[in-house]
Amino acid sequence: MVKSALYLTVVSWALLLTGMAILGAIARVLGNPWLLVAVGIIIVAAWSVFVYDMARGLATKRVRRR
C-alpha cells in the first residue's frame, strides 16, 4: 500500500516539475527566472507532502475495509 502512495507522489512530483520547467522557460524569455524556480520548488515540495499523505490515507482505508 505504501508503494502505491509513493508511486502517486512520484508521478505528481514529476508532473509539477514538468510544469515548473515550462514556466521557467517562459520566465527566462521574459526576464529573470530564478524567483519563479525558487517558488516552484517550494510548491513542488508542499504538493508532494500533501499527495503522499492523501495517498497513504487512501491506502490505509483500503486495508481497514478488508
HULIN-V488560 format. One record per backbone hydrogen bond with DSSP energy under -1.0 kcal/mol. CO is the residue of the C=O (numbers start at 0). NH is the residue of the N-H. Records with the same first field share a line. If there is no record, write none. Layout:
BEGIN
CO: NH, NH
END
This chain:
BEGIN
0: 4
1: 5
2: 6
3: 7
4: 8
5: 9
6: 10
7: 11
8: 12
9: 13
10: 14
11: 15
12: 16
13: 17
14: 18
15: 19
16: 20
17: 21
18: 22
19: 23
20: 24
21: 25
22: 26
23: 27
24: 28
25: 29
26: 30
32: 36
33: 37
34: 38
35: 39
36: 40
37: 41
38: 42
39: 43
40: 44
41: 45
42: 46
43: 47
44: 48
45: 49
46: 50
47: 51
48: 52
49: 53
50: 54
51: 55
52: 56
53: 57
54: 58
55: 59
56: 60
57: 61
58: 62
59: 63
60: 64
END
